[in-house]
């Protein structure tokens, strides 16, 4: 039996352009920003 996904608890991502990613998530996906944190362990920035 296949169970539909009824919602997401949270999404975590590491991106180069945070504003572009936020605009996509809010606009295209209809998600909402709950909390913004800075990942100090990201060695690629």
mmCIF file of the N, C-alpha and C atoms, coordinates in Angstrom:
data_MODEL
# 
_entry.id   MODEL 
# 
loop_
_atom_site.group_PDB 
_atom_site.id 
_atom_site.type_symbol 
_atom_site.label_atom_id 
_atom_site.label_alt_id 
_atom_site.label_comp_id 
_atom_site.label_asym_id 
_atom_site.label_entity_id 
_atom_site.label_seq_id 
_atom_site.pdbx_PDB_ins_code 
_atom_site.Cartn_x 
_atom_site.Cartn_y 
_atom_site.Cartn_z 
_atom_site.occupancy 
_atom_site.B_iso_or_equiv 
_atom_site.pdbx_formal_charge 
_atom_site.auth_seq_id 
_atom_site.auth_comp_id 
_atom_site.auth_asym_id 
_atom_site.auth_atom_id 
_atom_site.pdbx_PDB_model_num 
ATOM 1   N N  . UNK A 1 1  ? 0.839  -1.182 0.000  1.00 0.00 ? 1  UNK A N  1 
ATOM 2   C CA . UNK A 1 1  ? 0.000  0.000  0.000  1.00 0.00 ? 1  UNK A CA 1 
ATOM 3   C C  . UNK A 1 1  ? 0.886  1.248  0.000  1.00 0.00 ? 1  UNK A C  1 
ATOM 4   N N  . UNK A 1 2  ? 0.592  2.187  -0.857 1.00 0.00 ? 2  UNK A N  1 
ATOM 5   C CA . UNK A 1 2  ? 1.330  3.448  -0.940 1.00 0.00 ? 2  UNK A CA 1 
ATOM 6   C C  . UNK A 1 2  ? 0.615  4.495  -0.099 1.00 0.00 ? 2  UNK A C  1 
ATOM 7   N N  . UNK A 1 3  ? 1.355  5.151  0.789  1.00 0.00 ? 3  UNK A N  1 
ATOM 8   C CA . UNK A 1 3  ? 0.793  6.194  1.639  1.00 0.00 ? 3  UNK A CA 1 
ATOM 9   C C  . UNK A 1 3  ? 1.170  7.560  1.077  1.00 0.00 ? 3  UNK A C  1 
ATOM 10  N N  . UNK A 1 4  ? 0.202  8.445  0.897  1.00 0.00 ? 4  UNK A N  1 
ATOM 11  C CA . UNK A 1 4  ? 0.523  9.781  0.376  1.00 0.00 ? 4  UNK A CA 1 
ATOM 12  C C  . UNK A 1 4  ? 1.266  10.607 1.420  1.00 0.00 ? 4  UNK A C  1 
ATOM 13  N N  . UNK A 1 5  ? 2.100  11.513 0.940  1.00 0.00 ? 5  UNK A N  1 
ATOM 14  C CA . UNK A 1 5  ? 2.777  12.458 1.828  1.00 0.00 ? 5  UNK A CA 1 
ATOM 15  C C  . UNK A 1 5  ? 1.805  13.592 2.102  1.00 0.00 ? 5  UNK A C  1 
ATOM 16  N N  . UNK A 1 6  ? 1.452  13.759 3.362  1.00 0.00 ? 6  UNK A N  1 
ATOM 17  C CA . UNK A 1 6  ? 0.459  14.764 3.725  1.00 0.00 ? 6  UNK A CA 1 
ATOM 18  C C  . UNK A 1 6  ? 1.081  16.094 4.117  1.00 0.00 ? 6  UNK A C  1 
ATOM 19  N N  . UNK A 1 7  ? 2.384  16.126 4.333  1.00 0.00 ? 7  UNK A N  1 
ATOM 20  C CA . UNK A 1 7  ? 3.051  17.368 4.686  1.00 0.00 ? 7  UNK A CA 1 
ATOM 21  C C  . UNK A 1 7  ? 4.509  17.117 5.001  1.00 0.00 ? 7  UNK A C  1 
ATOM 22  N N  . UNK A 1 8  ? 5.244  18.182 5.139  1.00 0.00 ? 8  UNK A N  1 
ATOM 23  C CA . UNK A 1 8  ? 6.654  18.113 5.493  1.00 0.00 ? 8  UNK A CA 1 
ATOM 24  C C  . UNK A 1 8  ? 6.841  18.712 6.876  1.00 0.00 ? 8  UNK A C  1 
ATOM 25  N N  . UNK A 1 9  ? 7.712  18.104 7.662  1.00 0.00 ? 9  UNK A N  1 
ATOM 26  C CA . UNK A 1 9  ? 8.019  18.663 8.977  1.00 0.00 ? 9  UNK A CA 1 
ATOM 27  C C  . UNK A 1 9  ? 9.007  19.808 8.841  1.00 0.00 ? 9  UNK A C  1 
ATOM 28  N N  . UNK A 1 10 ? 10.090 19.582 8.097  1.00 0.00 ? 10 UNK A N  1 
ATOM 29  C CA . UNK A 1 10 ? 11.061 20.648 7.851  1.00 0.00 ? 10 UNK A CA 1 
ATOM 30  C C  . UNK A 1 10 ? 11.939 20.294 6.664  1.00 0.00 ? 10 UNK A C  1 
ATOM 31  N N  . UNK A 1 11 ? 12.563 21.299 6.112  1.00 0.00 ? 11 UNK A N  1 
ATOM 32  C CA . UNK A 1 11 ? 13.501 21.133 5.006  1.00 0.00 ? 11 UNK A CA 1 
ATOM 33  C C  . UNK A 1 11 ? 14.776 21.866 5.390  1.00 0.00 ? 11 UNK A C  1 
ATOM 34  N N  . UNK A 1 12 ? 15.916 21.226 5.195  1.00 0.00 ? 12 UNK A N  1 
ATOM 35  C CA . UNK A 1 12 ? 17.207 21.836 5.483  1.00 0.00 ? 12 UNK A CA 1 
ATOM 36  C C  . UNK A 1 12 ? 18.033 21.818 4.206  1.00 0.00 ? 12 UNK A C  1 
ATOM 37  N N  . UNK A 1 13 ? 18.698 22.923 3.904  1.00 0.00 ? 13 UNK A N  1 
ATOM 38  C CA . UNK A 1 13 ? 19.505 22.998 2.693  1.00 0.00 ? 13 UNK A CA 1 
ATOM 39  C C  . UNK A 1 13 ? 20.711 23.896 2.922  1.00 0.00 ? 13 UNK A C  1 
ATOM 40  N N  . UNK A 1 14 ? 21.778 23.603 2.200  1.00 0.00 ? 14 UNK A N  1 
ATOM 41  C CA . UNK A 1 14 ? 22.943 24.474 2.153  1.00 0.00 ? 14 UNK A CA 1 
ATOM 42  C C  . UNK A 1 14 ? 23.048 24.977 0.718  1.00 0.00 ? 14 UNK A C  1 
ATOM 43  N N  . UNK A 1 15 ? 23.020 26.283 0.544  1.00 0.00 ? 15 UNK A N  1 
ATOM 44  C CA . UNK A 1 15 ? 23.003 26.875 -0.787 1.00 0.00 ? 15 UNK A CA 1 
ATOM 45  C C  . UNK A 1 15 ? 24.003 28.017 -0.863 1.00 0.00 ? 15 UNK A C  1 
ATOM 46  N N  . UNK A 1 16 ? 24.365 28.387 -2.085 1.00 0.00 ? 16 UNK A N  1 
ATOM 47  C CA . UNK A 1 16 ? 25.255 29.527 -2.293 1.00 0.00 ? 16 UNK A CA 1 
ATOM 48  C C  . UNK A 1 16 ? 24.494 30.847 -2.217 1.00 0.00 ? 16 UNK A C  1 
ATOM 49  N N  . UNK A 1 17 ? 23.321 30.887 -2.832 1.00 0.00 ? 17 UNK A N  1 
ATOM 50  C CA . UNK A 1 17 ? 22.526 32.114 -2.874 1.00 0.00 ? 17 UNK A CA 1 
ATOM 51  C C  . UNK A 1 17 ? 21.260 31.905 -2.053 1.00 0.00 ? 17 UNK A C  1 
ATOM 52  N N  . UNK A 1 18 ? 21.326 32.261 -0.784 1.00 0.00 ? 18 UNK A N  1 
ATOM 53  C CA . UNK A 1 18 ? 20.210 31.999 0.122  1.00 0.00 ? 18 UNK A CA 1 
ATOM 54  C C  . UNK A 1 18 ? 18.946 32.747 -0.290 1.00 0.00 ? 18 UNK A C  1 
ATOM 55  N N  . UNK A 1 19 ? 19.066 33.973 -0.763 1.00 0.00 ? 19 UNK A N  1 
ATOM 56  C CA . UNK A 1 19 ? 17.875 34.747 -1.132 1.00 0.00 ? 19 UNK A CA 1 
ATOM 57  C C  . UNK A 1 19 ? 17.167 34.123 -2.323 1.00 0.00 ? 19 UNK A C  1 
ATOM 58  N N  . UNK A 1 20 ? 17.921 33.676 -3.327 1.00 0.00 ? 20 UNK A N  1 
ATOM 59  C CA . UNK A 1 20 ? 17.320 33.026 -4.492 1.00 0.00 ? 20 UNK A CA 1 
ATOM 60  C C  . UNK A 1 20 ? 16.601 31.740 -4.079 1.00 0.00 ? 20 UNK A C  1 
ATOM 61  N N  . UNK A 1 21 ? 17.221 30.971 -3.196 1.00 0.00 ? 21 UNK A N  1 
ATOM 62  C CA . UNK A 1 21 ? 16.613 29.733 -2.722 1.00 0.00 ? 21 UNK A CA 1 
ATOM 63  C C  . UNK A 1 21 ? 15.353 30.026 -1.909 1.00 0.00 ? 21 UNK A C  1 
ATOM 64  N N  . UNK A 1 22 ? 15.409 31.037 -1.048 1.00 0.00 ? 22 UNK A N  1 
ATOM 65  C CA . UNK A 1 22 ? 14.247 31.424 -0.251 1.00 0.00 ? 22 UNK A CA 1 
ATOM 66  C C  . UNK A 1 22 ? 13.096 31.870 -1.147 1.00 0.00 ? 22 UNK A C  1 
ATOM 67  N N  . UNK A 1 23 ? 13.389 32.687 -2.151 1.00 0.00 ? 23 UNK A N  1 
ATOM 68  C CA . UNK A 1 23 ? 12.360 33.152 -3.085 1.00 0.00 ? 23 UNK A CA 1 
ATOM 69  C C  . UNK A 1 23 ? 11.680 31.980 -3.777 1.00 0.00 ? 23 UNK A C  1 
ATOM 70  N N  . UNK A 1 24 ? 12.468 30.971 -4.184 1.00 0.00 ? 24 UNK A N  1 
ATOM 71  C CA . UNK A 1 24 ? 11.914 29.787 -4.841 1.00 0.00 ? 24 UNK A CA 1 
ATOM 72  C C  . UNK A 1 24 ? 11.017 28.998 -3.889 1.00 0.00 ? 24 UNK A C  1 
ATOM 73  N N  . UNK A 1 25 ? 11.498 28.769 -2.679 1.00 0.00 ? 25 UNK A N  1 
ATOM 74  C CA . UNK A 1 25 ? 10.726 27.979 -1.716 1.00 0.00 ? 25 UNK A CA 1 
ATOM 75  C C  . UNK A 1 25 ? 9.421  28.670 -1.328 1.00 0.00 ? 25 UNK A C  1 
ATOM 76  N N  . UNK A 1 26 ? 9.474  29.979 -1.127 1.00 0.00 ? 26 UNK A N  1 
ATOM 77  C CA . UNK A 1 26 ? 8.276  30.722 -0.753 1.00 0.00 ? 26 UNK A CA 1 
ATOM 78  C C  . UNK A 1 26 ? 7.320  30.875 -1.932 1.00 0.00 ? 26 UNK A C  1 
ATOM 79  N N  . UNK A 1 27 ? 7.864  31.242 -3.090 1.00 0.00 ? 27 UNK A N  1 
ATOM 80  C CA . UNK A 1 27 ? 7.021  31.528 -4.250 1.00 0.00 ? 27 UNK A CA 1 
ATOM 81  C C  . UNK A 1 27 ? 6.539  30.291 -4.981 1.00 0.00 ? 27 UNK A C  1 
ATOM 82  N N  . UNK A 1 28 ? 7.461  29.467 -5.434 1.00 0.00 ? 28 UNK A N  1 
ATOM 83  C CA . UNK A 1 28 ? 7.100  28.322 -6.266 1.00 0.00 ? 28 UNK A CA 1 
ATOM 84  C C  . UNK A 1 28 ? 6.535  27.153 -5.457 1.00 0.00 ? 28 UNK A C  1 
ATOM 85  N N  . UNK A 1 29 ? 7.101  26.904 -4.290 1.00 0.00 ? 29 UNK A N  1 
ATOM 86  C CA . UNK A 1 29 ? 6.677  25.751 -3.500 1.00 0.00 ? 29 UNK A CA 1 
ATOM 87  C C  . UNK A 1 29 ? 5.617  26.087 -2.459 1.00 0.00 ? 29 UNK A C  1 
ATOM 88  N N  . UNK A 1 30 ? 5.449  27.371 -2.164 1.00 0.00 ? 30 UNK A N  1 
ATOM 89  C CA . UNK A 1 30 ? 4.436  27.775 -1.192 1.00 0.00 ? 30 UNK A CA 1 
ATOM 90  C C  . UNK A 1 30 ? 4.808  27.454 0.248  1.00 0.00 ? 30 UNK A C  1 
ATOM 91  N N  . UNK A 1 31 ? 6.111  27.261 0.511  1.00 0.00 ? 31 UNK A N  1 
ATOM 92  C CA . UNK A 1 31 ? 6.554  26.988 1.875  1.00 0.00 ? 31 UNK A CA 1 
ATOM 93  C C  . UNK A 1 31 ? 6.641  28.287 2.657  1.00 0.00 ? 31 UNK A C  1 
ATOM 94  N N  . UNK A 1 32 ? 6.820  28.193 3.955  1.00 0.00 ? 32 UNK A N  1 
ATOM 95  C CA . UNK A 1 32 ? 6.980  29.391 4.778  1.00 0.00 ? 32 UNK A CA 1 
ATOM 96  C C  . UNK A 1 32 ? 8.280  29.281 5.565  1.00 0.00 ? 32 UNK A C  1 
ATOM 97  N N  . UNK A 1 33 ? 8.919  30.409 5.792  1.00 0.00 ? 33 UNK A N  1 
ATOM 98  C CA . UNK A 1 33 ? 10.153 30.452 6.562  1.00 0.00 ? 33 UNK A CA 1 
ATOM 99  C C  . UNK A 1 33 ? 9.795  30.503 8.035  1.00 0.00 ? 33 UNK A C  1 
ATOM 100 N N  . UNK A 1 34 ? 10.260 29.526 8.785  1.00 0.00 ? 34 UNK A N  1 
ATOM 101 C CA . UNK A 1 34 ? 9.971  29.459 10.208 1.00 0.00 ? 34 UNK A CA 1 
ATOM 102 C C  . UNK A 1 34 ? 11.150 29.973 11.010 1.00 0.00 ? 34 UNK A C  1 
ATOM 103 N N  . UNK A 1 35 ? 12.357 29.602 10.617 1.00 0.00 ? 35 UNK A N  1 
ATOM 104 C CA . UNK A 1 35 ? 13.547 29.986 11.364 1.00 0.00 ? 35 UNK A CA 1 
ATOM 105 C C  . UNK A 1 35 ? 14.741 30.031 10.416 1.00 0.00 ? 35 UNK A C  1 
ATOM 106 N N  . UNK A 1 36 ? 15.553 31.039 10.561 1.00 0.00 ? 36 UNK A N  1 
ATOM 107 C CA . UNK A 1 36 ? 16.769 31.166 9.761  1.00 0.00 ? 36 UNK A CA 1 
ATOM 108 C C  . UNK A 1 36 ? 17.964 31.030 10.692 1.00 0.00 ? 36 UNK A C  1 
ATOM 109 N N  . UNK A 1 37 ? 18.868 30.133 10.356 1.00 0.00 ? 37 UNK A N  1 
ATOM 110 C CA . UNK A 1 37 ? 20.087 29.963 11.134 1.00 0.00 ? 37 UNK A CA 1 
ATOM 111 C C  . UNK A 1 37 ? 21.278 30.008 10.193 1.00 0.00 ? 37 UNK A C  1 
ATOM 112 N N  . UNK A 1 38 ? 22.440 30.246 10.740 1.00 0.00 ? 38 UNK A N  1 
ATOM 113 C CA . UNK A 1 38 ? 23.676 30.284 9.973  1.00 0.00 ? 38 UNK A CA 1 
ATOM 114 C C  . UNK A 1 38 ? 24.467 29.034 10.308 1.00 0.00 ? 38 UNK A C  1 
ATOM 115 N N  . UNK A 1 39 ? 24.900 28.338 9.262  1.00 0.00 ? 39 UNK A N  1 
ATOM 116 C CA . UNK A 1 39 ? 25.669 27.109 9.434  1.00 0.00 ? 39 UNK A CA 1 
ATOM 117 C C  . UNK A 1 39 ? 27.154 27.452 9.467  1.00 0.00 ? 39 UNK A C  1 
ATOM 118 N N  . UNK A 1 40 ? 27.726 27.522 10.651 1.00 0.00 ? 40 UNK A N  1 
ATOM 119 C CA . UNK A 1 40 ? 29.129 27.874 10.783 1.00 0.00 ? 40 UNK A CA 1 
ATOM 120 C C  . UNK A 1 40 ? 30.053 26.736 10.389 1.00 0.00 ? 40 UNK A C  1 
ATOM 121 N N  . UNK A 1 41 ? 29.513 25.521 10.225 1.00 0.00 ? 41 UNK A N  1 
ATOM 122 C CA . UNK A 1 41 ? 30.322 24.382 9.841  1.00 0.00 ? 41 UNK A CA 1 
ATOM 123 C C  . UNK A 1 41 ? 30.426 24.191 8.335  1.00 0.00 ? 41 UNK A C  1 
ATOM 124 N N  . UNK A 1 42 ? 29.807 25.076 7.544  1.00 0.00 ? 42 UNK A N  1 
ATOM 125 C CA . UNK A 1 42 ? 29.840 24.944 6.093  1.00 0.00 ? 42 UNK A CA 1 
ATOM 126 C C  . UNK A 1 42 ? 31.202 25.389 5.586  1.00 0.00 ? 42 UNK A C  1 
ATOM 127 N N  . UNK A 1 43 ? 32.031 24.457 5.207  1.00 0.00 ? 43 UNK A N  1 
ATOM 128 C CA . UNK A 1 43 ? 33.404 24.747 4.770  1.00 0.00 ? 43 UNK A CA 1 
ATOM 129 C C  . UNK A 1 43 ? 33.473 25.199 3.313  1.00 0.00 ? 43 UNK A C  1 
ATOM 130 N N  . UNK A 1 44 ? 32.359 25.168 2.603  1.00 0.00 ? 44 UNK A N  1 
ATOM 131 C CA . UNK A 1 44 ? 32.351 25.505 1.175  1.00 0.00 ? 44 UNK A CA 1 
ATOM 132 C C  . UNK A 1 44 ? 32.052 26.968 0.925  1.00 0.00 ? 44 UNK A C  1 
ATOM 133 N N  . UNK A 1 45 ? 31.776 27.738 1.945  1.00 0.00 ? 45 UNK A N  1 
ATOM 134 C CA . UNK A 1 45 ? 31.424 29.154 1.764  1.00 0.00 ? 45 UNK A CA 1 
ATOM 135 C C  . UNK A 1 45 ? 32.679 29.992 1.806  1.00 0.00 ? 45 UNK A C  1 
# 
